[in-house]
Amino acid sequence: SSLSSQQIRAEAAADAAWARQPGIVKALQPPPFDAAAPPDLSSTEAYLASRFWTNILPSDAAAMRIISHLLTYPLTLAAALASVENTRSFSRAGLHVECIGARAEATLPPHLWAEALFSCGRLLDGGRLTFIGPELGVPRAVKPASSGDTAPCHTLRQGGRSLELQWVRGLFHDTASGRALRHDSCNRTEGSIHTVDAYVLFSPGLGHLHLSTGWQATADLVMASQTPVILTAHSEGDARRDVAWL
């Protein structure tokens, strides 16, 4: 069920009040990773308990809303990759994943993506996560690229594992990755120059009346690649609409 406007305002006020408390930065700081204790992705509460994230109390609704907002993208990616691995094994670890149409997820503080790095086995260790989108934002902690031809990059290193993050502004089908995918589809007798293991689209609105036309060229390339696609939606109705459009 949807919240009323009054409930939304009340929650927003409670979240703002929680965020103004002393020590909030410490409360939101992830604990050290324990490679011997895989995180539990069954729920936010279970995840926090398995990560020994004791500064966030499950009984504190405002704290849970904020931490859930911060962890939604990394944990969704980790759970989805693990699910894909269970149904069709990836050919390698150190996966290259491209997040197409990236918006808010691209602006997350980079250290939060370490939660994905440690939550799907070794699938992302030594890999790369590339954010691509025309409305792309880059986190303040990431240094600008050294030239206009270079995409901003940041390498996470945590507990002996690593993950390269990269930000590419533009429509996917116009980027180097899109051009490589188009090359492969037109030259099937040659060796593939496309090395992406999975795509993720966070609530893209593919079937939305005002968005579908802009997605067509990218969707055609991605679907023809036969590469696993992770697709999320704001609601079951949105999910059915997007899948029907594909």
Disulfide bonds with the S-S distance in Angstrom:
none
